[in-house]
């Protein structure tokens, strides 16, 4: 399963039920714009902390505000914690 596949599954099965509509839409957009282009094709089981740190570095080098990077971090962390918990 790729990161893209996992995130799509997580959004539909878990996040959609727990989040308000506007928050859910924000999560979808954040993942689509910032995470999926950089990490989407990687296998979820092969995703490493270094891959994630590289994503943050790329975003920072491309001039994204700290607020945007923190949002990416929060959404990605939420998705990956769900995976780690097996829920």
Phi and psi in degrees as a GROMACS rama.xvg file:
@    title "Ramachandran Plot"
@    xaxis  label "Phi"
@    yaxis  label "Psi"
@TYPE xy
-84.1798  167.948  UNK-2
-59.2652  -43.7229  UNK-3
-57.7338  -46.7021  UNK-4
-62.4922  -44.7697  UNK-5
-61.9075  -46.7874  UNK-6
-63.8455  -39.8128  UNK-7
-61.4896  -44.8465  UNK-8
-62.8768  -46.8951  UNK-9
-60.6883  -43.4839  UNK-10
-60.4782  -46.296  UNK-11
-73.3475  -42.9275  UNK-12
-85.4941  -37.138  UNK-13
-110.45  -56.8748  UNK-14
-66.077  -39.341  UNK-15
-60.4662  -36.7117  UNK-16
-71.9427  -32.0544  UNK-17
-95.2009  -18.6579  UNK-18
-106.903  152.786  UNK-19
-67.8963  157.769  UNK-20
-56.3407  -44.1223  UNK-21
-67.1854  -40.0984  UNK-22
-65.4182  -43.0156  UNK-23
-58.7637  -45.6506  UNK-24
-60.8436  -39.3642  UNK-25
-64.3403  -40.6692  UNK-26
-62.1257  -46.6958  UNK-27
-57.9586  -47.5816  UNK-28
-64.6471  -43.7814  UNK-29
-60.1521  -46.5679  UNK-30
-66.5042  -41.1527  UNK-31
-65.1099  -41.8833  UNK-32
-81.6084  -36.0268  UNK-33
-114.938  -34.7948  UNK-34
-93.7597  -52.323  UNK-35
-59.137  -39.8723  UNK-36
-64.4382  -27.7146  UNK-37
-97.3357  -35.2843  UNK-38
-120.133  -7.22962  UNK-39
-56.9425  -35.9677  UNK-40
-86.6818  -8.45568  UNK-41
-74.0702  144.305  UNK-42
-66.2925  135.069  UNK-43
-59.4881  -34.6917  UNK-44
-73.8387  -15.5869  UNK-45
-100.874  -1.26504  UNK-46
-67.9942  128.173  UNK-47
-118.447  161.967  UNK-48
-56.6548  -34.7894  UNK-49
-64.8  -37.2415  UNK-50
-60.3429  -43.272  UNK-51
-68.9368  -42.1269  UNK-52
-62.7824  -38.2576  UNK-53
-62.5714  -41.1942  UNK-54
-56.8004  -48.2708  UNK-55
-62.0562  -39.8365  UNK-56
-64.6307  -41.7297  UNK-57
-62.6958  -44.5701  UNK-58
-61.0739  -43.1742  UNK-59
-64.5323  -44.5509  UNK-60
-64.6558  -28.0736  UNK-61
-85.6137  7.69979  UNK-62
85.6114  14.0488  UNK-63
-71.4276  143.997  UNK-64
-67.7971  154.026  UNK-65
-57.2494  -34.8619  UNK-66
-60.7266  -41.7693  UNK-67
-65.4258  -44.555  UNK-68
-64.4938  -38.2759  UNK-69
-65.1443  -36.8977  UNK-70
-66.0946  -43.3295  UNK-71
-58.7838  -46.2137  UNK-72
-58.4613  -47.4994  UNK-73
-63.765  -43.763  UNK-74
-69.3537  -45.6515  UNK-75
-64.2952  -41.8363  UNK-76
-61.3827  -41.848  UNK-77
-60.4296  -44.6635  UNK-78
-66.2742  -43.2704  UNK-79
-74.0521  -31.6291  UNK-80
-64.7432  -38.6228  UNK-81
-60.056  -43.2837  UNK-82
-64.3132  -44.0539  UNK-83
-64.4041  -38.0447  UNK-84
-74.4842  -15.1663  UNK-85
72.3012  22.0289  UNK-86
